[in-house]
Every structure is written in structure tokens, then in C-alpha cells.
Amino acid sequence: MQLIPTAQYWQLSHRADPAALPLADRHYNRQKPGTPQFVPPGRCIVLLTPGADALWVSSWPFAEYVKHEWAGAWICSLFRNESALLSSDLIREAVAITRRIWGEPPAFGMVTFVNTAMVRKKRDYGRCYRRAGWRPCGTTKGGLLALRIAPDQMPEPVAPIGTQDSLSLIA
């Protein structure tokens, strides 16, 4: 049996973790700040740094309920980094953990959406994602920039902090 390496930055959390709630509430796409759950319905992986200063959510909505052209893809539905760590490093590791938990990625890989009107003006919107290997792949009907990482560009799987490789992980 080959052991899966352990992550450096992320530990498993959950969709209503009170330690993660302040970060979720400060994310620009938060619809109802203060409500206990901050993750869309469906399958999810919630990751939080031990210092509770960065938060990541991988979502895997059922394709039949998706209204954008990337149905079936894994989605990064929330990423907030208030730590001193490089966002691109956190993103790469979050994708690696997602692969560890959910297995082989869907054919389209993973996407995220950036509202360029709600983030600081930059030369390249989604710069931290681009540095982590993601590439622009279009826009939504609502005008959000879509960024994608293809399965063959994803990092190798790693286990979250505090988990044992021999135990199965349940999302």
C-alpha cells in the first residue's frame, strides 16, 4: 500500500464550522452573512487552516441542477485567504486534497468563478489561481470570469492535516 503524503496547510472542516464563519462572511459572494451554513447544497469539502485564517470550499453539484456550461465539474465555490501564506500554494493543496477525497476528477476538471467587479482591480483577475495552474475558460451568462484547472494539470492527491491515510475520508 502506497501512503499518500499529508497536506501542510489544510485540515478538514464542515459547512457550518463556527471557526470558519467569519471568513465566509467576509467573502464577496456571501448571500446571507451570519447564517450558520455557508456552503451551497450538495456534496462539499470544506478546508480550514489551523489558524482559521484561510478557507476553501470544493463543491460537486449534481450536473442536472447546474445552469452553467461547466456542468459536472468540481467547483471552488469559496476561497478566502487572510493568512501570510501564498494563495497559489493554498489553492494547489486544496485541489490535491479534493482529489484525495473524491478520487479521479471529472473530465472537465475544476472551475471557479470570479466577479471582477467585486475584487480589487488587477492586471490578471484570478491571478492566484493562474499561478496555481488554472486558466481562463470563458464567462458565465452573468458575466463572471470562469477559470479552470484540467485534470492533467492537477497536483497529486494529498491527505488533509490530521487524517490517517488508511482511513477512508467521507465528504
Secondary structure, 3 states (H helix, E strand, C coil): CCCCCEEEEEEECCCCCCCCHHHHHCCCCCCCCCCCCCCCCCEEEEEECCCCCEEEEEEECCHHHCCCCCCCCEEEEEEEECCCCCHHHHHHHHHHHHHHHHCCCCCCCEEEEECCCCCCCCCCCCHHHHHCCCEEEEECCCCCEEEEECHHHCCCCCEEECCCCCCCCCC
